[in-house]
Amino acid sequence: MLIPFIDLQAQRRRISSEVEKAVMAAVEGGQWIMGPQVRALEESLAEYAGVGHCIACANGTDALMIVLRAWEIGPGDAVFVPAFTFAASAEVVALVGAVPVFVDVFEDTYNLDPKSLEAAMEMVKREGKLKPRAIMPVDLFGQPADYSAIELIAAREKLKLLVDTAQAFGATLDGRQTAAIGGAAGTSFFPAKPLGCYGDGGATFTNDHALAELLRSIRVHGQGADKYENVRIGVNSRLDTIQAAILSEKLKIFPEEIEMRQRVARRYSEAFRLSNRIRPPHVIEAAKCTWAQYTIQVPDRDRLAADLKAKGIPTAVYYPTPLSHQKGYAHYPSVGTPVSDRIARHVISLPMHPYLDDATQDSIIAAVLESVA
């Protein structure tokens, strides 16, 4: 029997009654787009994240893009983005007409390397074709980026800081939620995320009241006082009421699920720490990871994937090709990304979710150790 890579059904069974009641209440209420459940969710998420404003939207990509639009980032502007991430992180920059500039990452955390960021800034300044406007780190696989260094650079260079925490909502650094870091943060509620809905959804977080008002306008066609007053060019990025109702129920158990993920991650790391052929992920000091993925590096990824597949154990590769080498993005500026290039050949992610029981995890661990021995 195939082991689930992410067991969403285990969570569904746990709270099925509560979710069904919430969904039916939303259906019977009849306000199926941006109904009262959306506002209630925004308030709960803002309180959880420790920020003044949460603006729900249609997906995690829009959550980032509407911030860039609100900041009027566009043609001629440079936004610094890690090369080792999902395409959406650079896509939103291109969609607003700006230029993503690719930066390398750390080998052990997979997150943006501040030294590479500095080099990318110097490259842009030296060439003189673009104006540096923003930094958009990605909290990859659930871990906060090195904001102690990144925030200093952003302040010194007077750049906007937009946190892409699509994989790490609920993670903390020095006690701060990642969604509370920077001028704004965006997250995704794609089903596979640690906090996911039953479709698509996203949210933006900020303590800037004026920015929050702009974001609320942009997400609904540039709305002014009412939906038929359009004071700016906007987008259609509303969250469905049913998804908000589902997320509100999931949020109630989310803190406990994060702790359950910690336990699974600790068991993996403890099992792999003595192997000289497996590199487990490293969590930076004072950080708490949500473990959206548990990603290791091994010498022969293809062999491990094949061996595990033969035993009914799924794996995934995030990400096989850095964005700086992707066909759609290779023409954008990039400093050297040797770490991204190297780890892209060796990373492989193992089953990870809060409901992974010890016996199943032990079978995964044993299979991994046998394959890489």
N, C-alpha and C positions, 0 to 999 in steps of 0.2 A: 504494500500500500504506500502510495506516495506521501511523503511528509510535506505538509504545507510550508511554503516559504514564509508567508505571512498568514496566520490563521484568523482571518476576519470573522469567520463563522463562530469561533469560540467566544469572541466578544459579543457577537449578536445574540447568541444563546443566553449569555449572562444577563443582558438587559433588554431582551426582546419585548417583554411586557411593557416596560416603561417607554421604549421607543415606539411601539405600536400605538399606545395611548397618545403620545405626543404628536405622532403623525396624523392620527384621526382627528385630534383637536384642531390641527392646522387645516386639514381638509374641510372639516365642518365649519371652520371660521370663514372660509371662502376668500381670504386675502392671500393668495398663493404666491405672490411675488412681493417681497419687502413688507410682509405682514408684521404684526406686533411681536412675533417670535424672533424676528430679525433684530429688532431693537433690544429685546431682552438678552439675546445672545451677545450683542455688542457690549452691553453693560457688564455682563458676566466675564467676557474675555478681557475687557479693559481692567477690571478689578483683579483678575487672575494675573495679568501681565504687569500690573502696577503702573499703568499709564493713564493719561487723562482721556484718551480717545481711541476707540476702535471703530473702523469703518469696514464693514463686511462688503464683499464683492463676489463676482462670479467665479473667480479662480485665482490661483497664486501668481500667475503671470500678470494679470491685470493689477494685482495688489502692488506690484513693483512699478508697472508702467504708469499708473495714474499718479504716483509720487513724482516720477521724472517729469511728467507733463505739468504737474502743479508747480514744480520748481523751474519750469520753463527751460529745461535742458533739451537741446536740439542740435541742429546743424552747426558744425564748427566746434562742438563741445566734446571733450574726452571723458569717458567714465571708465574707471579702472576695475577690471573684473578678473577673477581667477580663471586660468585656462582649464583647470580640472574641475568641471562642474557640468550640470545639465544645461542644454542649449538655452532654456528660458532666461537664464541669468544674463546672457549677452543679447538675446533676442529682443528684450524689452528696450535695450539701449538703441539698437538699430531701428526699432519700430518708431521711436520718437525722433529719428533723424540724426541722433548723435553717433559717436564712434566708440565702440568698445575697444579698450586697450588691454591686452591679455598679460597677466602677471602669473608668476610661478607660485607653487605651494610648498608647504613643508612635507617631508616624506613620511613622517610618523603620525601627523594629525590630518593631512590632506587639505588643510586650510591655508588661506592666503599667507604668503611669506612677506612680512613688512620690508625686508631688505630688497626683495624683488620689486615690491611696490615703489620703493624709493628709486630704483633703477629705471622703472617704467616712467616715472614722473620726469626724471632727468632727460630721458629720451624724447618725450613729448615737448619739453621746454626747449631742448636743443634744436629740434626740427622746426619748431615755431609755426606749425600748421594748425594746431588745435589748441583750444583753451581748456586746461584741466578744470573740471567742474565737480566731479563726485567720485567717491570710492564706494564700491558695492561688494563687500566681502560676502561669502557664502558660508553658512554654518553647516558644513558638509557632514552627512551621515548622522547628524544630531548633536554635534559638538560646536560650542562657540568658537569663533575665530579669535585671534590674539588681539582683542580690542584694547588692551592696556597700551599696546604699541600703535595700533591703527588709529585710535582716537587722538593720540598726540600728533601724528602725521596730519590727520585731517584738520585739526585745529591750527597747526603751524602753517599749512598751505591754504587755509580758508576754503576748504572743500566740503561739500555736503557729504554726509555719511548715511547711506541707505543700507540697512541690514537685510540681507536675503536669508531669512530664517525659516524658509519653506520646509526644511527637513528637521528643524530643531526647536519648534515652538514648545515651550516648557523647559528648555535648557536654561542654565544660569551660569554666570561668571561673576565671581566675587559677590554672590547673593543677588545680582541683578538678572532679571529675565532678559533673554536676548531680544525680545520684542520691545524692551524699554531702552535699548541702546541706540545711539545715533539720533539723527533728526527724524527718522522714520524707520519702520521695519515692515516687511511684508511676509506673510506666510501663506501656506497652501493647506487646504483641507481635502486634497485628493485622497481617495479611500485608503491608499497604502501608507499615508503619513501617520505618525504616532497619534495625532488627533485628526481623524478623517471622517468625512460624511459618506453618504450613500450615492454620491454623484460627484459633482465638482463644486468647489467653493474656495474662497480665500478671504484674507483680511489684511488691512493695513493698520499700524499702530503708531501713535505719535502723542507727544505732550504739547505740541504746537497747536493752539486753538485755531489760528488763522489757516494753517495748513489743513487741519481737519475739515474746516468748512469748505475749502477748495476741493478736497477729495470727495466729499459728499456730493458736491455739484458735478464734478467731472464724471463720476460713476453713473450718473443718470442724465446723460445727454447735455451736460452743462446747465443743469437746471438752476433757476433763480428762485423767486418766491414761490412758484408753483411749477408743475410739470410742463406747462405751456409757455413759461417764460424761460428762454434759453440765453443765458448771459455770456456763455463761452462755448467753444467746441468741446464736446465731451464724448463719452463712449456709453455703450450699453453694458453695464457690468453689475447687475443687481443679483443678490443672493435669493434663491428660492426659499420661501417660508418653510417648506417641509425639511429642507436641508438644515436650516437654522434650528428647527425643533429637534432633529436628530442630534446635532452637535451639542445642544444644551444638555441632553441626557448623557452623551459621551463625556462631556466636560466634568460631570459629577464624579466619574470614576477615573478621570485622567491622572490626577496625582498618584493614585494607587498604582495605576498601570505603569507609570514612569519608574516607580520603585521596583515593580516586577521586572521591568526591562533591565534595571541595574543588576539584579540578581542573575539573570541569564547572561549578561555581559561578563560579570565577574567569574562565572563558572567557565565560560569559554577562555577568558584570559588566563585564569589559573591553570587550565589544562595545557595551554599552548606556550606558556612563558618559558619553559625549559627547552623547547625545541629550537635548534639553530637553523631550521629550515622553514619556520613560520614566523612571520612578523605580525603580531597582533597590534591593534590600534592603541595609540597613546592618548590619554586624556590630560590636557594641560592643568597646571596647578590652579586650584580654586574654581574649577569648572565642573559642572554637572551635565552629562550628556544624556540625551533622550534615546540614543541608540536606534535611530531610524533604520540603520543598517549596521550589521557587524561585519566589518571588512578586514580581511587579512591579506598579506602578501606572501606568495609562495614562488619557488623557482619555476615550477611547471604548472601553470594554471589550467591548461587544457587537460592535462592528465588528471589533475584533481577533480575537475568538473566531470570528466567521463567516469572516473571511479565512483564518485558519489551518485551520479545519475544511475549507474548500474545497481545501486543499492536503494534506489527510490528516494534519494536526498537531492532536492533542487538547490541550485546555486544561481547567482546572477553576477554580471560584471558591470559595475558602475565606476568608471566609464572607459570603454575600450580605446577611445580616441580623444585626446585633448581638443578643446574648441579651436585652439590656434592652428590645428591641422585639418579641421573639418572643412568640407568643400564650401559650405555657405559662409564660413567665417575666416578662412585662411588669408583673405586679402586685407583683413584689419591689422592694425599695428600690434606687435607683440615683442616683448623682450625675450631672451632665451628662456625656454621652459624645460630644462633637462630633467628636473624632478618629475614634472607632470608626464613627460614622455616615458620615463622609466617605470613609474608606478602603474601607468595605464597598461603595461604589458604583464603586470604581476598581481594586480588586485583581484579578489574574488570575495563575494559576500555570501555568508551562510544564513540559514533560516534564523530569523529573529522576530520575536513578538512576545507580548507579556504572558502568553498562555503556553509557552514551550515547557513541557514537563521534564523533570530530571531524567527519566528513562529515555525519552526521545532524544534529549540533548546529549546524553552519554553515548548513544549510538552514533550520533553525528560526529562527536569528538573522536570516538574510536576509529571511525571511517577516515576522518581527516588525517589522524596520526599514522594510520596504516599506509595511506596513499603517499604521504610525503616522506616516509621513513627512508 
